[in-house]
């Protein structure tokens, strides 16, 4: 399975996972919203039913008569209960649950003869449907003499509202699912992008590392085999081959060391050992180490150290950083070129500059010089003994100190590297 197929399969998996997750969330949210909305819509009708029961119970206590039971002086009071809400329907039932005979119940006998009634279900709100089209909510009450009052309220209007809301809610959820699919694809692709980039860089890193390791090993092997073909020759006779072998061995050792350091950076195993020290003084000592080398190559090494105070940082790491930069500057400058090391304070930060008048760096290469194994001209770097890892290590050192590093063209000619570090 190639890389593209793996990425595509992972993208589909992420989309499905996101789709399922968001769909479940929206489904649960839809149920909760629908339930709350239905409860809110029915609240008014349920309140009317409960108030009717309370008033019927109060009438019974005060006058010791059944609700809507026709007695002298009570007809007007029972009618008041009905008049409070025209939507309420009062059905008087005997102790067996049958609608009572009487002039007032004549209409009820015609319309509500087969209406559902449960003698056991008392003081609890329930729903019924009449003729498959009329929706009612009801409540039952039993008087002390065993007779019942069934109170119904028509909720067709409420049902209409709830049905429309349900339709709207389902439509919104369907649209949401479609948007979720689109969003899942975009988010999955965006999430995988850095992984794909990292994957590609890792593959490039492994390939470049293998190539860099193979080259010196091949040279060393060839020279050693050549020496074995001349067992009687002296060291002096093979000085050139031995020198090349040693040179490649040193380059190989340096490459392995740099690879190990980058691996530690990637695994977050490096901890800074910060301490306060005089930056200008330490840089001066490092520059003196290179002064003889520069002089022997007829190059000028200039110091402009004006920071003039202590900095809280990892001394060994900053020394390594300066050695990498000075080493590069000396490698990629010619006779009569100048290398200048500057320090100064600006905007509350410590600035270090390494400026040379060497061969410079191309505009396109500026964006990639801190990438591992990146070389503007690979043959040139190999000829100079470089590994293409120095600036990557320098970049990591600066980032560990929460600083910034950038590389630019010198004002005159050559390269200008600017480092900004926090002082404390």
N, C-alpha and C positions, 0 to 999 in steps of 0.2 A: 504494500500500500504506500503510495507516494505521499508527499507532504500535502499537496492540494486536496487529495481525497480525505486525509485525516482532518484537515481544517474544515472541510465541508461537512463531514459527519459530526464533528464537534459543534459546528454552527447549528445544525439541525437539532441536535440534542439540547443545546441551550435554548433554542426557540421553543421546543416542546415543553421543556421544564418551565420556562417563563410563562408560556401560554396556560399550562395547567395551574400554576401557582396563582396567577392573576385571575383566571376564570373562577377558581374556587373562592377567592377573596370577593370577587364581584357577586358570585352566586349567594354567598352568605350575607353580604351587604344588602343585596336585593331582597332577600327574605326578611331581614330585620326591618328594612324600610317599609316593605309592603305590610308587615305585621303592625308596625307602629302607626302607619297611615290608616289602616283599616280600623284599628282601635280608636284612633282620633275621630274618624268619620262617624263611627257608631256611638261615640260617647254621648252625644246629645240625645239620641233615641233611648239609650240605656238609662240615662238620667231621668227621662220622662217616665219610663216604666217603674223605676224604683221610687220616684216621688208619688206615683199613683198608688203603689202598695202602701207607702207610709200614710197617705191620707185615708185610705180605706181602713187601715188598722186604727188610726186615730178616731175615725167615726165610730168604729165598733166599740172602742173603749169608752167613748163619751156617751154613746146612746144605746149601747148594747144591742145593736141591730146589725145585720149583714150589709155590706156595701151594695147599693142599688136595690136593696129589698124595699119594696114599696110599703111604707107605713106612714101614718099621718105625721106630718111635720118633717119627714126625712126625704121626701121626693126632691125637694129643691136643693138640699145639701148634696145628694148623690149626683144630681145633674151638674152641680158646680164642678165636680171632679172631671166629668167628661168635657165640659166646656173649656177647661184650662188648656186642652190640646185636642183639636179636631181630629188629629191623626189616630188617637187612641180608640181602640175597639174593646168594649167590656162584654165578656160572655159569661153569663151566670149559669153555673152547672150545679146539678144536684149532687148528692153524696156518691152517686154511682158514676159521675162524670158526664152525664147527658145534659144537653142544653135544656134549660127549664122552659116549660110552656108559659106563654104570656104574650100580651100585645107587644111589649117592648122587644121580645126576643123573636118575633115573627120573621123579621128581616134576617136575623142571624141564622135562624133555622134554614132559610133558603140558601144563604151564601156560605155559611161556615159549618154546615152539617157534618162534613167529613174532615173537618180540620183536626190536625193532630193534637191529642191531649193526653198527658201522662200524669196520673194522680200522685205518683211518687215524687215527681220532679217539682218541687216547691221552692219558691223564692230564688230561683236560678234562671238567668236569662238564656234563652235558646232560640234557634232559628227554624222557621218552617216555610214551605213554598205551597201556594194554593194555585191550582189549575196550571201548574208548571210555568207560571209567569209572574205571580204576585209574591213578593218576598216580604216576610214579616219576622219581627223579633218579638218574643213573648215572654211572659212571666206568670206563674200560677200562685194563687193564694188560697188557703183553706181557712174558712171561718170556724168559730168554736162549735157551731151546730153541725159541722161536717160538710157543708156545701162549699163549692169552689167558685172563685172568680178568676177567669182567664183573661189577661189583658194583652192585647196585641197592638203593635204599631207598625205601619207600613214603612219599609225601608227601600223601596224601589229606586228612589232618588239617590240614596246613599250607595246602593249597589251599582248604579250607573256611574257614579263618580269613581268608585273603586275599580270597576272594569276598565274605565278609560285610563285611570292611573296605571293599572296593571299592563295595559297595552303599551302605554308610553314607556313604562319601566322596562318591559321586555325589549322594545325597540332600542332603547338606550343601551341595554346590556348587549344586544347583538352588535350594535355599532361599536361598543366598547371592546368586544371580543375581536372584531376586525382590526380596530386600532391597536389592540394588544399584539396581534400577530405582526403587524407592521413595525410596532415599537420593539417587539422582541427580536425581530430580524436586525433592526438598526442597532439596538443595544448589544446584541450578541456579537455582531460584526465589529462594533466599536470595542467591546471587551476583549475580543480575540486579537485585535490589531496589535497591541503591545506584545502579546504572547507570540504572535507570528513574527513580529520584528525581532524579538529576543531569540526566537528559534532560528531565524535566518542568521542572526549575528553569531549564535553559538555554532551553527554549522560552518560559517565562514571562519570563525575562530579556530575550530578544530582542524579545518583544512589548511589554514595558514600556519598553524602551529606545527602540524605534521610536515608541511613543506619546509618550514624553517629548521625543524629538527633533522629532517632527512638530508638536507644539503650539507651541513658540516659533517654528519655521520658518513655520508658517501665519500666526502673528500678525505676524511681520516682513514676510512677503510681502504681507499685506493692507494693512499700514500704508504700505509702499513704493508699492504700486499706488495707494493713496489720494493719496499725495504727487504721483504722476505726473499725477493728474487735475487738480491745481491747480499748474500750472507757474509761475504768476506770483505765488504766495503767498510770503511771507517765512518765514524760520526761526522768527520770533516767532509767526507765525500757526499754525505746525505744531509748536510746542514740545511740546505734549502727546503727539502721535503719535511725534515723534522720541524723546522720553523713554521711551515704552513700548518702542520699537524697541531702544533702547540697553539697557534693562532686560532684555528677552528675549534680546538678544545676549550679555549678561553671564551670564545663567542657562544659555544654551546652551554657552558656553565652559566654564563650571564643570562642567556635566554631562559634556561630552566629556573634560575633564581627569580627572574621577572615574572614568569608564568605562575610561580608559586605565590608571589606577592599579590598578583591580580586575583588569583583564586581565593586568597584570604580576604581580600577586599569584597569579593562577591559573596562570600559566606558570612560577612559581618563579624569576622573573628578579631579584627584589629581594634584595639582600644588605645586611644591617645593617652600618652603619658605627659600631660601638660605641666609646664613649669615656667617661671618667669626668668627671662634672660635678656641680655643686651643684644638686640638683633644686629646692629651695625658691626659690633665686635665679632660675632660669629661669622657673618658674611665676609668680613675682612680676612679671617683665617682661612675660609674656603677659597677665596680668590687667590690668596698667597700660594695655595696648593697648585693652582693652575698657572701661576705667573711664569714659572720656568718653561712649562710646555708651550705657552703662548709666545714667549720670547724666542724659543728655539724655532718656532714656525714663523717668526717675523710678524707676529700679530700683536696689536696693542690692547692691553687690558686696563680699562679705566674704572675707577670707583667714584661714585657720587652718593655717599651714604649720609643722608640728612634726616633720617627718622629720629635719631637721638633719644630714644627712650626704650624701656623694657616692653616686651610682648609676652603674653601668656599663651604658649603653644607647645607642641611636641618638638623639642629641639632636634632629635634624630630625624624625624620626618621632614622638617624644614631643611636640614642639611642635605638629605637625599634629594629633595626637590631642587635645591640650588645646584647640586652636582649634576643632575640630569640636564638642567637648562644650560649650564656652562659647558658641559660635555658636548651637547648638540651645537652650541654656538661655535666652539672651537673646531668641530668636525666640518661644519658647513660654511666656513669662512676661508678666504685665501690669504696669501701674503699681503701685508700692508693693510688688511682689514682691521676694523676696530670693534671691540666688544665692551659695552658699557653696562655696569651694574649700578642701578639707582635704588635708593630707598627714601621715602618721604611720607609725611602724614597729611591726609586729606579727608575731609568730611568725617572726621573721627575714626578713620580706618588707617590701617598700615598698607602702604603700596610698595611693591617691589617690581622693578622693571629690569629685564635683560634685553638689551638692544644691541644688534650687530649690523654690520654693513656687508654681510655675506651674500649668498646667492638668492636669498629671499624665499618667498612662498607664493604660489599661484593663488588667484582669487577663489577658484573653486575648491582648492585644497584646504583653505581656511576653515571650511565647514566640517572637515573630516579629520583634521590632524590629531584630535584626541581619541579617535577610534583605534581600537587595537589592530595592529599590523597594517594600519594604513600608511602607505608610502607614496609620495608623489611620483617618485621614480624608484622602483624597487631595486633595480640594478645599482643605482647610485648609492642607496642606503647600504646594500650588502657590501659594496666596495669599501664603504667607510666603516664597516663593522657594526652597523646598527641592527636592531631587531624589530623596530617599528612599535615597541611597547613603552618606550621611555615617557612619551608625552601622555599616554594613558595612565601611567603610574603617577605622573605629576598632577594630572587632573584629579585623580582619586584623593591624593594627599590634600589638595586645596579644598575639595568638597568635604573631606573629613573635618577640616577646620571651619566649615561653614563659610568658606570664602568663595571667590570667583576668579577665574583665569580666562584670559582671551589672548589670541595671537593676531597680530596685524602686520601690515607692511610698515617698515621704517619710513620716517619722514624723508630720509635721503634715499637709501637703498638698503635692502636686507630685511631683517625680521625684528619685530618689537613684541615682546611678551609682557603682558601686564597682569600682575597678581594683586588682588585685594583681599586682605585678611582682617578679621576683628582683632582688636588690640587685647581684649580680656577674654 
